[in-house]
Amino acid sequence: MKGLGYLLKEGVRNVWNNRMMSVASIGVLVSCLIITGAAVLLSLNVNNVVDSIGKENQVTVFLNDDVTELQAVMEIGPEIRKVDNVSECEFYSKEQAMEKLRSELGNLFNELQGDNNPLPHAFHVTMVDLSQYEQTAENIKAVKGVYKISDRSEVANRLTSLNSLVTHIGLWLVLILGIISLFIISNAIRMTMYSRRFEISIMKSVGATNWFIRIPFVIEGLVLGVISGLISSGVIAFFYEGMIVAVQYIIPFAEIPYSQVAFKMTLSFVIMGMFVGALGAAISIGRYLKMEGGEILGW
C-alpha cells in the first residue's frame, strides 16, 4: 500500500513539477474535447429535430365510403393500432374533414352539407420509426375497410437519410478528433519524458520494474485527463446557450437543454480525457521501457 501511495503521489507531483508541459497538454486536450463535444451536441440536436419532425409527420389512412363511424371506431381503429410500428392512431371523421375544408375555403364548399359530404372517414396515424414506413403502410392497407394511405414515403426516406447522415458524421468526427487528441497528447507527454530521461535511466539501472516506472506517468496522464475533461465541460456549458441562440437566429429549432445532457457530457469528457491521457502516457513511456539505463541517455 505504501508503494502504491508513493506512486500516486509521484504521479500527481509530476503534473506540478512539469507544469509548463502539463499546461500545454491540457490546452491541447481541452481544445480537442471541446471540438468533439460541439460535434456531439450538434449531432444530438439535429437528431432531436429530425425525430420531432418524424413524430409530427402523420399519415392519413382513408377508409372505404361504406364504412360507418361506429365500424371505424370500434373495429378498424383497434386493428390499425395492433400494427407494428404504429404509435398513435386518431380517428378523423368525414364531418371534421368537411369543417376543416369549409374553414379553409369558405363559401366554395357551402353546398357540401349533410348527406352530400363525399369525404371518407379517416385515421391520423403516427409511426414509431419512419424507416419502416413502406412495410407499415402495407400492413395498414391489409386491414379490412382501409381504402388507401396518403403517400409520405419520400418524406420518410429523406428524414431517415438525414438522421443516418448526421449520426455517421458525428461518429466519424468523434473518432478522428479522438485519434488527433491521442497523437498530440502522446507527443506532449513524450517531450516530458525526454526531459526526465535521466531519472528513468537511474530507475532502470537500480532494477525498478517497468510497472513501477510506468504507473506515475499513467497517473499523470489520468490527472491531466480529469482536469481537461472538467475544463472542457465548463467551457461547453458556458457557451452552449449562446451558440444555440445564434443558430436559432438563422434556423429556428427546438434545442436540447444543456441541463438534460450536462451530467452525461461531463462524465464523457472526464472518461475520454482520462483514457486519452493514460493511453498517451502508456504509449510514450513504452519505448523507454524497452531500453536499458545507458541506452535511454544515448550512451
C-alpha positions as CSV (number, residue, x, y, z in Angstrom):
1,M,0.0,0.0,0.0
2,K,2.9,2.4,0.8
3,G,4.4,1.7,-2.6
4,L,1.1,2.5,-4.3
5,G,0.7,5.6,-2.3
6,Y,4.2,6.7,-3.3
7,L,3.4,6.1,-7.0
8,L,0.1,8.1,-6.7
9,K,1.9,11.0,-5.1
10,E,4.7,10.9,-7.7
11,G,2.1,11.0,-10.5
12,V,0.3,14.0,-9.0
13,R,3.6,15.7,-8.2
14,N,4.8,15.2,-11.8
15,V,1.9,17.3,-13.0
16,W,3.0,20.3,-10.9
17,N,6.8,19.8,-11.4
18,N,6.3,19.8,-15.1
19,R,3.6,22.4,-15.1
20,M,4.6,24.0,-18.4
21,M,4.2,20.8,-20.3
22,S,1.1,20.0,-18.2
23,V,-0.5,23.3,-19.2
24,A,0.4,22.6,-22.9
25,S,-1.0,19.1,-22.7
26,I,-4.2,20.3,-21.0
27,G,-4.6,23.0,-23.6
28,V,-4.3,20.6,-26.5
29,L,-6.7,18.0,-24.9
30,V,-9.2,20.7,-23.9
31,S,-9.3,22.0,-27.5
32,C,-9.9,18.6,-28.9
33,L,-12.5,17.7,-26.3
34,I,-14.4,21.0,-26.9
35,I,-14.5,20.3,-30.7
36,T,-15.6,16.8,-30.1
37,G,-18.2,17.9,-27.6
38,A,-19.5,20.5,-30.0
39,A,-19.8,17.9,-32.7
40,V,-21.7,15.5,-30.4
41,L,-24.1,18.3,-29.3
42,L,-24.7,19.3,-32.9
43,S,-25.5,15.7,-33.8
44,L,-27.8,15.3,-30.8
45,N,-29.7,18.5,-31.6
46,V,-30.1,17.6,-35.3
47,N,-31.2,14.1,-34.4
48,N,-33.7,15.7,-32.0
49,V,-35.1,17.9,-34.7
50,V,-35.3,15.0,-37.1
51,D,-37.1,12.9,-34.5
52,S,-39.5,15.7,-33.7
53,I,-40.3,16.2,-37.4
54,G,-40.8,12.4,-37.7
55,K,-43.2,12.3,-34.8
56,E,-45.2,15.1,-36.3
57,N,-45.2,13.5,-39.7
58,Q,-48.6,11.8,-39.7
59,V,-50.0,9.7,-42.5
60,T,-53.7,9.7,-43.2
61,V,-55.5,6.4,-43.6
62,F,-58.6,6.8,-45.7
63,L,-61.5,4.3,-45.2
64,N,-64.0,2.9,-47.7
65,D,-67.1,5.0,-48.3
66,D,-69.4,2.4,-46.9
67,V,-67.6,2.3,-43.5
68,T,-69.7,3.8,-40.8
69,E,-68.3,5.9,-37.9
70,L,-69.2,3.1,-35.4
71,Q,-67.3,0.5,-37.5
72,A,-64.3,2.8,-37.9
73,V,-64.0,3.5,-34.1
74,M,-64.9,0.0,-32.8
75,E,-63.4,-2.3,-35.5
76,I,-60.9,-0.7,-37.8
77,G,-59.2,1.6,-35.3
78,P,-58.2,-1.2,-32.9
79,E,-56.9,-3.3,-35.9
80,I,-54.7,-0.4,-37.0
81,R,-53.3,0.1,-33.5
82,K,-52.2,-3.5,-33.4
83,V,-49.9,-3.0,-36.4
84,D,-46.3,-3.0,-35.5
85,N,-44.6,0.5,-35.6
86,V,-47.8,2.4,-35.1
87,S,-47.5,4.7,-32.0
88,E,-50.7,6.8,-32.4
89,C,-54.0,6.3,-34.2
90,E,-56.5,9.1,-34.0
91,F,-60.0,8.9,-35.6
92,Y,-60.9,11.8,-38.0
93,S,-64.5,11.8,-39.2
94,K,-65.8,13.0,-42.5
95,E,-67.6,15.8,-40.7
96,Q,-64.3,17.0,-39.2
97,A,-62.7,16.9,-42.6
98,M,-65.6,18.9,-44.1
99,E,-65.4,21.5,-41.3
100,K,-61.7,21.9,-42.0
101,L,-62.3,22.4,-45.7
102,R,-65.1,24.8,-45.0
103,S,-63.0,26.9,-42.7
104,E,-60.1,27.0,-45.2
105,L,-62.1,27.5,-48.4
106,G,-65.2,29.5,-47.2
107,N,-68.3,29.6,-49.3
108,L,-66.8,27.4,-52.0
109,F,-68.0,24.2,-50.3
110,N,-71.2,25.5,-48.8
111,E,-73.2,23.2,-51.0
112,L,-71.5,20.1,-49.4
113,Q,-73.7,19.6,-46.4
114,G,-75.4,16.7,-44.7
115,D,-75.8,13.6,-46.9
116,N,-73.8,15.3,-49.7
117,N,-70.5,15.0,-47.8
118,P,-68.3,13.0,-50.2
119,L,-65.3,12.8,-47.8
120,P,-64.4,9.4,-46.2
121,H,-63.8,8.7,-42.5
122,A,-60.1,8.5,-41.8
123,F,-57.4,7.9,-39.2
124,H,-54.3,10.0,-38.5
125,V,-51.6,7.5,-37.8
126,T,-48.1,8.3,-36.4
127,M,-45.3,5.8,-36.9
128,V,-42.5,5.0,-34.4
129,D,-39.8,4.5,-37.0
130,L,-40.1,6.2,-40.3
131,S,-37.5,3.9,-41.9
132,Q,-40.2,1.2,-41.7
133,Y,-42.8,3.3,-43.5
134,E,-43.4,1.1,-46.5
135,Q,-43.8,-2.2,-44.5
136,T,-46.1,-0.4,-42.0
137,A,-48.1,1.1,-44.8
138,E,-48.6,-2.3,-46.4
139,N,-49.7,-3.8,-43.1
140,I,-52.2,-1.0,-42.6
141,K,-53.6,-1.4,-46.1
142,A,-54.3,-5.1,-45.3
143,V,-56.8,-4.0,-42.6
144,K,-60.3,-4.6,-43.8
145,G,-62.1,-1.3,-44.6
146,V,-59.0,0.7,-45.4
147,Y,-59.2,2.3,-48.8
148,K,-55.7,4.0,-49.2
149,I,-53.0,5.8,-47.3
150,S,-51.5,9.2,-48.1
151,D,-48.1,8.6,-49.6
152,R,-45.3,10.1,-47.4
153,S,-42.6,7.6,-48.4
154,E,-40.4,10.3,-49.9
155,V,-40.5,12.4,-46.8
156,A,-39.9,9.3,-44.6
157,N,-36.9,8.3,-46.8
158,R,-35.4,11.8,-46.6
159,L,-35.8,12.1,-42.8
160,T,-34.3,8.6,-42.4
161,S,-31.3,9.5,-44.7
162,L,-30.7,12.8,-42.9
163,N,-30.8,11.1,-39.5
164,S,-28.3,8.5,-40.6
165,L,-26.0,11.1,-42.2
166,V,-25.8,13.2,-39.1
167,T,-25.2,10.2,-36.9
168,H,-22.4,8.9,-39.1
169,I,-20.8,12.3,-39.4
170,G,-20.9,12.7,-35.6
171,L,-19.3,9.3,-35.1
172,W,-16.5,10.0,-37.6
173,L,-15.8,13.4,-36.1
174,V,-15.5,11.9,-32.6
175,L,-13.2,9.1,-33.9
176,I,-11.0,11.4,-35.9
177,L,-10.7,14.0,-33.2
178,G,-10.0,11.3,-30.6
179,I,-7.1,10.0,-32.7
180,I,-5.8,13.5,-33.1
181,S,-6.0,14.1,-29.4
182,L,-4.2,10.9,-28.7
183,F,-1.4,11.7,-31.1
184,I,-0.9,15.2,-29.7
185,I,-1.1,14.3,-26.1
186,S,1.3,11.4,-26.7
187,N,3.9,13.7,-28.2
188,A,3.4,16.2,-25.4
189,I,4.0,13.6,-22.7
190,R,6.9,12.2,-24.8
191,M,8.6,15.6,-24.5
192,T,8.1,15.5,-20.8
193,M,9.6,12.0,-20.6
194,Y,12.6,13.1,-22.7
195,S,13.3,15.9,-20.2
196,R,13.2,13.2,-17.4
197,R,15.1,10.5,-19.2
198,F,17.9,10.7,-16.7
199,E,15.5,9.9,-13.9
200,I,14.1,7.0,-15.8
201,S,17.6,5.8,-16.6
202,I,18.5,5.7,-12.9
203,M,15.4,3.8,-12.0
204,K,16.1,1.2,-14.7
205,S,19.7,0.9,-13.5
206,V,18.7,0.2,-9.9
207,G,16.3,-2.6,-11.0
208,A,13.0,-0.8,-10.9
209,T,10.3,-2.8,-12.7
210,N,8.6,-1.5,-15.8
211,W,5.3,-1.1,-14.0
212,F,6.9,0.8,-11.1
213,I,8.3,3.3,-13.7
214,R,5.1,3.3,-15.8
215,I,2.5,3.9,-13.1
216,P,3.4,7.5,-12.2
217,F,3.3,8.6,-15.8
218,V,0.0,6.9,-16.3
219,I,-1.4,8.6,-13.2
220,E,0.0,11.9,-14.5
221,G,-1.9,11.2,-17.8
222,L,-5.1,10.4,-15.8
223,V,-4.8,13.6,-13.8
224,L,-4.3,15.7,-16.9
225,G,-7.3,13.9,-18.5
226,V,-9.6,14.7,-15.5
227,I,-8.6,18.3,-15.4
228,S,-9.0,18.6,-19.2
229,G,-12.4,17.0,-19.0
230,L,-13.7,19.3,-16.3
231,I,-12.4,22.4,-18.1
232,S,-13.9,21.3,-21.4
233,S,-17.3,20.6,-19.8
234,G,-17.3,24.0,-18.1
235,V,-16.4,25.8,-21.4
236,I,-19.1,23.9,-23.3
237,A,-21.7,24.7,-20.6
238,F,-20.8,28.4,-20.6
239,F,-21.0,28.9,-24.4
240,Y,-23.8,26.3,-25.3
241,E,-26.8,28.6,-24.8
242,G,-25.1,31.4,-26.7
243,M,-24.3,29.2,-29.6
244,I,-27.8,27.8,-29.7
245,V,-29.4,31.2,-29.7
246,A,-27.0,32.3,-32.6
247,V,-28.0,29.2,-34.6
248,Q,-31.7,29.7,-33.8
249,Y,-31.5,33.2,-35.2
250,I,-30.7,31.7,-38.6
251,I,-32.6,28.4,-38.4
252,P,-35.4,28.2,-35.7
253,F,-35.5,24.8,-34.0
254,A,-36.2,23.2,-30.6
255,E,-32.9,22.6,-28.9
256,I,-31.9,20.1,-26.3
257,P,-31.5,22.0,-22.9
258,Y,-27.9,21.5,-21.7
259,S,-29.1,20.6,-18.3
260,Q,-30.6,17.5,-19.9
261,V,-27.2,16.2,-21.1
262,A,-24.9,18.1,-18.6
263,F,-24.1,15.0,-16.4
264,K,-23.5,12.7,-19.3
265,M,-21.4,15.2,-21.2
266,T,-19.2,15.9,-18.1
267,L,-18.8,12.2,-17.4
268,S,-18.0,11.5,-21.0
269,F,-15.4,14.4,-21.1
270,V,-13.7,13.1,-18.0
271,I,-13.6,9.5,-19.1
272,M,-12.4,10.4,-22.6
273,G,-9.8,12.7,-21.1
274,M,-8.6,10.0,-18.7
275,F,-8.5,7.4,-21.4
276,V,-6.5,9.6,-23.9
277,G,-4.2,10.9,-21.2
278,A,-3.4,7.4,-19.7
279,L,-3.1,5.8,-23.1
280,G,-0.9,8.6,-24.4
281,A,1.4,8.2,-21.3
282,A,1.5,4.4,-21.6
283,I,2.4,4.6,-25.3
284,S,5.0,7.3,-24.7
285,I,6.8,5.5,-21.9
286,G,6.8,2.2,-23.8
287,R,9.8,3.0,-25.9
288,Y,11.9,3.9,-22.9
289,L,11.0,0.7,-21.0
290,K,12.4,-1.4,-23.8
291,M,15.9,0.2,-23.2
292,E,18.4,-0.2,-20.5
293,G,19.7,2.6,-18.4
294,G,22.6,3.8,-20.6
295,E,20.6,3.4,-23.8
296,I,17.9,5.8,-22.6
297,L,20.6,8.5,-22.4
298,G,22.1,7.5,-25.7
299,W,25.3,6.1,-24.2
